[in-house]
Amino acid sequence: MKRKSRSAKTETHAGRALKPRPVKSAESDRQGSDLEKTLALIKKRPGIRPSEINRLLNREESDGLRATLIKRGLIRKEKDGSAMRYYPV
């Protein structure tokens, strides 16, 4: 028995044609707004600690958000004794 090769356009799942996924997802929209909120918090409260950011954003952790803002050059982190503090650039 020969097998038919399917192209990406004719690929089906349970009898339905698969549609291409949108580039921008709801998750990326949420992350974008969380980045803006995090940046606004740091600008409003220079020297804020990560625990304060998490509490004010109602999140368990914000490591990824802070790392993204640092990579983009929008904030900087500074060690203060055993604490880490975040400042706008």
C-alpha positions in Angstrom: 0.0 0.0 0.0 1.4 3.4 -1.0 1.4 6.3 1.4 0.4 9.7 0.1 2.7 12.5 1.0 1.0 15.5 2.4 2.2 19.0 2.1 1.9 21.5 5.0 -1.1 23.1 3.4 -3.1 19.9 3.3 -2.2 18.6 6.7 -5.3 17.7 8.7 -6.1 16.8 12.2 -9.3 14.8 12.9 -10.6 15.7 9.5 -10.0 19.5 9.9 -7.4 21.5 8.0 -4.8 23.0 10.3 -4.6 26.8 10.4 -1.3 28.6 10.8 -0.9 30.0 14.3 -0.8 33.7 14.9 2.7 35.2 15.5 1.6 37.2 18.6 0.0 35.2 21.4 -2.0 36.2 24.4 0.9 35.2 26.6 3.3 37.5 24.8 0.7 40.3 25.2 0.6 39.6 28.9 4.4 39.6 29.2 4.6 42.9 27.4 2.2 44.5 29.8 4.0 43.0 32.8 7.3 44.4 31.5 5.7 47.8 31.3 4.3 47.5 34.8 7.6 46.3 36.2 9.5 49.2 34.5 7.0 51.7 35.8 7.4 50.3 39.4 11.1 50.5 39.2 10.9 54.1 37.9 8.4 55.0 40.6 10.5 53.3 43.4 14.2 53.4 42.5 16.1 50.8 44.6 13.1 48.5 44.9 13.9 44.9 45.9 12.6 41.8 44.0 10.3 40.7 46.8 8.6 44.1 46.6 8.2 43.9 42.8 6.7 40.4 43.2 4.3 41.6 45.9 3.2 44.7 44.0 2.7 42.7 40.7 0.9 39.9 42.5 3.4 37.4 41.1 5.4 34.5 42.7 8.5 35.5 40.8 9.7 38.1 38.3 13.2 36.9 37.4 12.4 36.7 33.7 10.8 40.1 33.6 13.8 41.7 35.4 16.3 39.9 33.2 14.5 41.1 30.0 14.5 44.7 31.2 18.3 44.5 32.1 19.1 43.0 28.6 17.2 45.8 27.0 19.2 48.3 29.0 16.2 49.8 30.7 17.1 49.0 34.3 20.2 48.0 36.3 20.7 45.9 39.4 23.0 46.8 42.2 24.0 44.7 45.2 23.3 46.4 48.6 24.9 44.2 51.3 23.0 40.9 50.9 20.1 42.6 49.1 19.7 43.2 45.3 18.1 46.5 44.3 16.9 47.6 40.9 17.2 51.1 39.4 16.0 52.7 36.1 18.8 53.6 33.7 
